[in-house]
């Protein structure tokens, strides 16, 4: 079950392209949905609080873009 609160949704911008980030609760932690326009990327926090991509599709985005999105999510909460 995902629990997304519209107040928690935020937008990040990378190279002029905007991405909507939707945080949700997954198990005992946090995860994030990001639609890249080519597919959905799901990020989750691992045991050491590192953000990692766990699902991508239907077309996996560029791995550099995925890393930059993860960095922007972390920076949003810093």
C-alpha positions in Angstrom: 0.0 0.0 0.0 1.3 3.4 -0.9 0.5 6.5 1.1 1.2 9.7 -1.0 0.2 13.0 0.5 -0.2 15.7 -2.1 1.4 18.3 0.3 4.6 16.3 0.2 5.0 16.2 -3.6 7.7 18.4 -4.8 9.4 19.3 -8.1 13.1 19.2 -9.0 14.7 20.7 -12.0 17.7 19.1 -13.8 19.1 20.8 -16.9 15.9 22.7 -17.4 13.7 19.6 -17.2 11.2 19.4 -14.3 10.5 16.2 -12.5 7.7 15.6 -10.0 8.8 13.6 -6.9 6.1 11.7 -5.0 7.3 10.5 -1.6 5.5 7.5 0.0 5.8 5.2 2.9 7.2 1.7 2.0 7.3 -0.8 4.8 9.2 1.0 7.6 10.9 3.5 5.3 10.5 6.1 2.6 10.5 5.7 -1.1 9.9 8.1 -4.0 8.2 7.8 -7.4 9.6 9.9 -10.2 8.2 9.9 -13.7 11.0 10.7 -16.2 8.7 11.0 -19.2 10.1 7.8 -20.5 9.2 5.7 -17.5 8.8 5.5 -13.8 11.8 5.3 -11.5 11.2 4.2 -7.9 13.8 5.1 -5.3 14.0 3.8 -1.8 16.2 4.4 1.3 18.3 1.4 2.1 19.4 0.3 5.6 22.2 2.9 5.7 19.9 5.7 4.5 21.4 5.7 1.0 18.9 6.4 -1.8 18.9 3.8 -4.6 16.8 3.1 -7.7 14.8 -0.1 -7.3 12.5 -0.1 -10.3 12.6 1.4 -13.7 10.4 1.1 -16.7 9.1 0.7 -19.2 12.1 2.5 -20.8 15.0 2.7 -18.3 16.3 6.3 -18.2 19.9 7.2 -18.5 21.8 6.1 -15.4 23.5 9.5 -15.1 20.0 11.1 -15.0 18.9 8.6 -12.3 21.9 9.5 -10.2 21.2 13.2 -10.6 17.6 12.8 -9.6 18.7 10.8 -6.5 21.2 13.6 -5.6 18.4 16.2 -6.0 16.0 14.3 -3.8 18.7 14.1 -1.1 19.5 17.8 -1.4 15.7 18.6 -1.1 15.7 17.1 2.4 19.2 18.5 3.5 
